[in-house]
């Protein structure tokens, strides 16, 4: 039996923690992941799996580079996970359609879309005829004259996040990562400026490096060691219809709302942003609001059933930047949290740069903008 402590303990088995573990293990690190419940049951599971377009070649600032690198990696990761685990994570190059109905929203959308080609992102304006040709089920909405503008972003992709998480769990296990579940993490164990382990409600675990990737709960753990962050929980709610056969082929976006079609006929409708602390439950008012939005875009949905609804707590941050890299003041304590609505999308690049930082390689992206000192 191997009694040697791991090189790295990762606190949190969401998409960020599992991705870091998978990448670390590929480079020969011995990794243990500890979570208070089963892997991937918080925000990573609750999201829609949208992968918005990004271009690494034109990216200037570190956050744009993080987006660009991740977007470049997702297809490669999906293929590698499939080869290693036999699990299809649902990665699809489906494209995204953006519509504007209200005057202000349409003006904002027009401005945003005009700026994207400068970042190397392909954008195609759509006439109403173009829109209906791409998505015939949107014809009733188009015929009302409610759509003021619409655009196609062909490089917007999706993956099916529950399947992606299953693949990551299997991939981690195949690479020798130890997954310890149902252990409530109570504190980080320190020896002066060195983190030597974590304490849980059951026992202590020790390692050479500790990485906190516990979503919105990261803030509570870091507070205990005197590190204040702007990480906070932001609740999102979702509704899922089951239409048996798909009504849409593209993701349809309007403002912060979206509809994501799965190939099996399920249609995800989201979302919202609510600062309600750690209250993870749906509310009748918001579920009704999301349902009404869905009916406005696709009146045909009234003939189909709502299969389920749910809520999740995203790890937001005060300035919309995640926290990635060393925790200031500690030699071997790291953090990867605060990705807000972009956890799934940014997870591959986060895993790469975090693995670089933990293994003392030089990250390809400057992490100073993501520091706890900012």
C-alpha positions as CSV (number, residue, x, y, z in Angstrom):
1,X,0.0,0.0,0.0
2,X,1.3,3.4,-1.0
3,X,1.6,5.5,2.2
4,X,3.4,8.5,0.7
5,X,1.4,11.7,0.9
6,X,0.3,13.2,-2.4
7,X,2.2,16.0,-4.2
8,X,-1.0,18.0,-4.4
9,X,-4.3,18.0,-2.5
10,X,-7.1,19.8,-4.4
11,X,-10.1,21.0,-2.4
12,X,-13.1,20.8,-4.6
13,X,-14.2,18.2,-7.2
14,X,-16.0,20.6,-9.6
15,X,-14.9,21.1,-13.2
16,X,-12.0,23.3,-12.1
17,X,-10.6,21.0,-9.5
18,X,-11.1,17.8,-11.6
19,X,-9.5,19.5,-14.6
20,X,-6.4,20.6,-12.6
21,X,-6.2,17.1,-11.2
22,X,-6.4,15.5,-14.6
23,X,-3.7,17.8,-16.0
24,X,-1.4,17.4,-13.0
25,X,-1.7,13.6,-13.2
26,X,-0.7,13.7,-16.9
27,X,2.6,15.3,-15.9
28,X,3.4,12.7,-13.2
29,X,2.0,14.4,-10.0
30,X,0.4,12.3,-7.4
31,X,-2.9,14.0,-6.7
32,X,-5.8,13.7,-4.2
33,X,-9.1,15.5,-4.6
34,X,-11.3,16.1,-1.6
35,X,-14.9,17.2,-1.7
36,X,-17.8,17.5,0.8
37,X,-20.0,15.5,-1.6
38,X,-19.9,13.5,-4.8
39,X,-17.8,15.0,-7.6
40,X,-19.3,17.6,-9.9
41,X,-22.6,18.2,-8.1
42,X,-22.5,21.9,-7.6
43,X,-22.3,24.8,-10.2
44,X,-20.4,22.6,-12.7
45,X,-23.3,20.3,-13.0
46,X,-25.9,23.0,-12.9
47,X,-24.7,25.0,-15.8
48,X,-25.6,24.8,-19.5
49,X,-22.2,24.0,-21.0
50,X,-22.0,26.9,-23.4
51,X,-18.5,27.6,-24.9
52,X,-18.6,31.1,-26.3
53,X,-16.1,31.9,-29.1
54,X,-12.7,33.2,-28.3
55,X,-9.4,33.6,-30.3
56,X,-6.0,33.1,-28.6
57,X,-4.1,34.6,-31.5
58,X,-5.7,38.0,-31.1
59,X,-6.0,37.9,-27.3
60,X,-4.1,40.7,-25.6
61,X,-5.0,40.7,-21.9
62,X,-4.6,37.6,-19.7
63,X,-8.4,37.0,-19.3
64,X,-8.8,37.1,-23.1
65,X,-5.8,34.7,-23.4
66,X,-7.4,32.4,-20.8
67,X,-10.6,32.3,-22.9
68,X,-8.7,31.9,-26.1
69,X,-6.6,29.0,-24.8
70,X,-9.6,27.2,-23.4
71,X,-11.6,27.5,-26.6
72,X,-8.6,26.1,-28.5
73,X,-8.3,23.1,-26.0
74,X,-11.9,22.0,-25.6
75,X,-12.1,19.9,-28.8
76,X,-8.8,18.3,-28.0
77,X,-9.8,17.5,-24.4
78,X,-13.1,16.0,-25.5
79,X,-11.3,13.7,-27.9
80,X,-8.7,12.7,-25.3
81,X,-11.4,12.0,-22.6
82,X,-13.3,9.9,-25.1
83,X,-10.2,7.9,-25.9
84,X,-9.3,7.4,-22.3
85,X,-12.7,6.8,-20.8
86,X,-15.1,5.9,-23.6
87,X,-17.4,8.8,-22.4
88,X,-18.7,11.3,-25.0
89,X,-18.8,14.6,-23.2
90,X,-21.3,16.1,-25.7
91,X,-18.8,18.5,-27.3
92,X,-20.6,19.9,-30.4
93,X,-19.7,22.7,-32.8
94,X,-23.4,23.8,-32.9
95,X,-22.9,27.6,-33.3
96,X,-24.8,30.3,-31.4
97,X,-27.5,32.7,-32.6
98,X,-27.9,36.0,-30.8
99,X,-31.2,38.0,-31.1
100,X,-32.3,41.4,-29.9
101,X,-36.0,42.3,-29.5
102,X,-36.1,45.4,-27.4
103,X,-34.6,48.7,-28.8
104,X,-31.9,49.0,-26.2
105,X,-31.0,45.4,-26.3
106,X,-30.8,45.5,-30.1
107,X,-28.5,48.6,-30.1
108,X,-26.2,47.0,-27.5
109,X,-26.1,43.7,-29.5
110,X,-25.3,45.5,-32.7
111,X,-22.4,47.3,-31.1
112,X,-21.1,44.2,-29.4
113,X,-21.2,42.2,-32.6
114,X,-19.5,44.9,-34.7
115,X,-16.5,44.7,-32.3
116,X,-16.0,41.0,-32.4
117,X,-14.3,40.7,-35.8
118,X,-11.5,42.9,-34.4
119,X,-10.8,40.1,-32.0
120,X,-10.7,37.5,-34.8
121,X,-14.2,36.1,-34.0
122,X,-16.4,35.3,-37.0
123,X,-19.8,37.0,-37.0
124,X,-22.6,36.8,-39.6
125,X,-25.5,39.2,-39.5
126,X,-28.8,37.4,-40.2
127,X,-31.9,38.6,-42.0
128,X,-35.2,37.2,-40.8
129,X,-35.1,34.8,-43.8
130,X,-31.6,33.7,-42.9
131,X,-32.7,33.2,-39.3
132,X,-35.7,31.1,-40.2
133,X,-33.7,29.1,-42.7
134,X,-31.2,28.2,-39.9
135,X,-33.9,27.6,-37.3
136,X,-37.3,27.0,-38.8
137,X,-38.9,26.7,-35.4
138,X,-38.2,30.4,-34.8
139,X,-40.6,31.3,-37.7
140,X,-43.5,32.1,-35.4
141,X,-41.3,34.6,-33.5
142,X,-39.9,36.1,-36.7
143,X,-43.3,36.5,-38.2
144,X,-44.4,38.8,-35.3
145,X,-41.8,41.3,-36.3
146,X,-40.4,41.2,-32.7
147,X,-36.8,40.5,-33.7
148,X,-34.9,43.7,-34.5
149,X,-31.6,42.1,-35.2
150,X,-29.9,38.7,-35.1
151,X,-26.4,37.3,-35.6
152,X,-24.7,33.9,-36.0
153,X,-21.5,33.1,-34.2
154,X,-20.5,29.8,-35.8
155,X,-17.6,29.2,-33.4
156,X,-19.9,29.0,-30.3
157,X,-19.9,25.4,-29.1
158,X,-21.4,23.4,-26.3
159,X,-20.7,20.4,-24.2
160,X,-23.0,18.4,-21.9
161,X,-21.6,19.3,-18.5
162,X,-22.9,16.2,-16.6
163,X,-21.3,14.0,-19.2
164,X,-18.1,16.1,-19.2
165,X,-17.9,15.8,-15.4
166,X,-18.4,12.0,-15.6
167,X,-15.6,11.8,-18.2
168,X,-13.3,13.9,-16.0
169,X,-14.0,11.7,-13.0
170,X,-13.2,8.6,-15.0
171,X,-10.2,10.3,-16.6
172,X,-8.8,11.2,-13.2
173,X,-9.3,7.7,-11.9
174,X,-7.6,6.3,-14.9
175,X,-4.6,8.5,-14.3
176,X,-4.3,7.5,-10.7
177,X,-6.0,10.5,-9.0
178,X,-7.4,9.6,-5.6
179,X,-11.0,11.0,-5.1
180,X,-12.1,11.4,-1.5
181,X,-15.8,12.3,-1.2
182,X,-18.3,13.1,1.5
183,X,-15.6,14.8,3.7
184,X,-16.5,18.3,4.8
185,X,-13.3,20.5,4.7
186,X,-13.1,22.5,7.9
187,X,-9.7,24.2,7.6
188,X,-6.3,24.5,6.0
189,X,-3.5,23.3,8.2
190,X,-0.6,25.7,8.3
191,X,3.0,25.6,9.5
192,X,4.1,29.3,9.5
193,X,4.0,30.3,5.8
194,X,3.5,26.8,4.5
195,X,0.2,24.9,4.0
196,X,0.9,21.3,5.0
197,X,-2.6,19.8,4.7
198,X,-6.3,20.1,5.2
199,X,-8.6,19.1,8.1
200,X,-12.0,17.6,7.4
201,X,-14.8,16.5,9.7
202,X,-13.4,13.0,9.5
203,X,-9.6,13.2,9.4
204,X,-6.6,15.3,8.3
205,X,-4.8,15.0,4.9
206,X,-1.3,16.2,4.2
207,X,0.5,17.1,1.0
208,X,3.3,19.1,-0.4
209,X,0.9,21.6,-2.1
210,X,-2.7,22.6,-1.5
211,X,-5.0,24.0,-4.1
212,X,-8.4,25.5,-3.2
213,X,-10.9,25.1,-6.0
214,X,-14.1,24.9,-4.0
215,X,-16.2,27.4,-5.9
216,X,-18.0,30.0,-3.8
217,X,-16.9,28.1,-0.6
218,X,-13.2,28.9,-1.4
219,X,-13.8,32.3,0.2
220,X,-14.7,30.8,3.5
221,X,-11.5,28.6,3.6
222,X,-9.2,31.4,2.6
223,X,-10.8,33.7,5.1
224,X,-9.6,31.3,7.8
225,X,-6.0,31.9,6.9
226,X,-6.4,35.7,6.7
227,X,-6.8,36.0,2.9
228,X,-9.8,38.0,1.9
229,X,-11.1,37.6,-1.6
230,X,-14.0,39.0,-3.6
231,X,-15.4,35.5,-4.2
232,X,-19.2,35.3,-3.5
233,X,-22.0,32.9,-4.4
234,X,-24.3,34.0,-7.3
235,X,-27.4,31.8,-7.7
236,X,-28.5,30.8,-11.2
237,X,-31.8,28.9,-12.0
238,X,-32.6,26.7,-14.9
239,X,-35.5,25.0,-16.6
240,X,-35.3,21.9,-18.8
241,X,-37.9,20.9,-21.4
242,X,-38.1,17.5,-23.0
243,X,-39.3,17.9,-26.6
244,X,-38.3,14.3,-27.6
245,X,-36.8,15.6,-30.9
246,X,-34.8,18.8,-31.0
247,X,-36.6,22.0,-31.9
248,X,-33.3,23.9,-32.3
249,X,-29.9,23.1,-33.6
250,X,-28.1,26.3,-32.4
251,X,-27.8,27.8,-29.0
252,X,-30.1,30.9,-28.9
253,X,-29.1,33.8,-26.8
254,X,-30.9,37.0,-25.8
255,X,-29.1,39.2,-23.3
256,X,-28.2,37.0,-20.3
257,X,-30.8,34.4,-21.2
258,X,-30.2,31.4,-23.4
259,X,-31.7,28.2,-24.8
260,X,-29.4,25.3,-25.3
261,X,-30.6,22.3,-27.4
262,X,-29.3,18.8,-26.7
263,X,-29.4,16.1,-29.3
264,X,-31.8,13.9,-27.4
265,X,-34.6,16.6,-27.5
266,X,-33.9,18.2,-24.1
267,X,-33.8,22.0,-24.1
268,X,-32.1,24.0,-21.3
269,X,-33.4,27.5,-20.6
270,X,-31.5,29.9,-18.3
271,X,-30.5,31.8,-16.5
272,X,-30.4,34.5,-13.8
273,X,-27.9,36.1,-11.4
274,X,-29.1,36.4,-7.8
275,X,-27.0,37.5,-4.8
276,X,-28.8,35.4,-2.1
277,X,-25.9,34.0,-0.1
278,X,-25.6,30.2,0.0
279,X,-29.3,29.6,-0.7
280,X,-29.3,27.0,-3.4
281,X,-33.0,26.4,-4.3
282,X,-35.3,27.4,-7.1
283,X,-38.0,30.0,-6.7
284,X,-41.5,30.0,-8.3
285,X,-41.2,33.5,-9.6
286,X,-37.9,32.9,-11.4
287,X,-39.0,29.6,-12.8
288,X,-42.1,31.3,-14.2
289,X,-39.9,34.1,-15.6
290,X,-37.6,31.6,-17.4
291,X,-40.6,29.6,-18.6
292,X,-42.3,32.7,-20.0
293,X,-39.0,33.7,-21.8
294,X,-38.9,30.2,-23.4
295,X,-42.5,30.5,-24.5
296,X,-41.8,33.9,-26.1
297,X,-39.0,32.5,-28.1
298,X,-40.6,29.2,-28.9
299,X,-44.4,29.2,-28.4
300,X,-44.4,25.6,-29.4
301,X,-42.9,24.7,-26.0
302,X,-46.3,25.1,-24.5
303,X,-47.1,21.7,-26.0
304,X,-44.1,20.1,-24.2
305,X,-43.4,19.2,-20.7
306,X,-41.0,20.8,-18.2
307,X,-38.9,17.8,-17.1
308,X,-37.2,19.5,-14.2
309,X,-35.8,22.7,-12.8
310,X,-32.8,23.4,-10.6
311,X,-30.5,26.0,-9.1
312,X,-26.7,26.3,-8.6
313,X,-24.3,28.7,-6.9
314,X,-21.7,30.1,-9.2
315,X,-18.5,31.5,-7.7
316,X,-18.6,35.2,-8.7
317,X,-15.9,37.8,-8.0
318,X,-16.0,41.5,-7.3
319,X,-14.3,42.5,-10.6
320,X,-15.4,39.6,-12.8
321,X,-11.8,38.1,-12.8
322,X,-11.2,34.6,-11.4
323,X,-8.5,34.0,-8.7
324,X,-5.8,31.8,-10.2
325,X,-2.3,31.0,-8.9
326,X,-0.4,31.3,-5.7
327,X,-2.2,32.6,-2.6
328,X,-0.2,35.6,-1.4
329,X,1.8,35.0,1.8
330,X,2.1,31.2,1.5
331,X,4.7,29.2,-0.4
332,X,2.6,26.3,-1.5
333,X,-1.0,27.3,-1.2
334,X,-2.9,27.9,-4.5
335,X,-6.4,29.0,-5.5
336,X,-8.5,28.5,-8.6
337,X,-11.9,30.0,-8.1
338,X,-14.2,32.9,-9.0
339,X,-14.9,31.9,-12.6
340,X,-18.6,32.9,-12.3
341,X,-20.5,31.9,-15.5
342,X,-17.3,30.7,-17.3
343,X,-16.1,27.8,-15.1
344,X,-16.8,25.1,-17.8
345,X,-15.4,27.2,-20.6
346,X,-12.2,28.3,-18.7
347,X,-11.5,25.0,-17.1
348,X,-8.9,23.6,-19.6
349,X,-6.7,26.7,-19.6
350,X,-7.1,27.1,-15.9
351,X,-5.8,23.5,-15.5
352,X,-2.8,24.2,-17.7
353,X,-1.7,27.4,-16.0
354,X,-2.4,26.0,-12.5
355,X,-0.4,22.9,-13.2
356,X,2.4,25.1,-14.5
357,X,2.3,27.2,-11.3
358,X,2.1,24.2,-8.9
359,X,4.9,22.3,-10.7
360,X,7.1,25.5,-10.8
361,X,7.0,25.8,-14.5
362,X,6.4,29.2,-16.1
363,X,2.7,29.7,-17.1
364,X,2.1,30.8,-20.6
365,X,-0.3,33.4,-19.3
366,X,0.6,36.1,-16.8
367,X,-1.3,35.3,-13.6
368,X,-0.7,38.6,-11.8
369,X,-4.2,39.9,-12.8
370,X,-5.7,36.9,-11.1
371,X,-3.8,37.3,-7.9
372,X,-5.4,37.5,-4.4
373,X,-3.5,40.8,-4.0
374,X,-5.3,42.7,-6.7
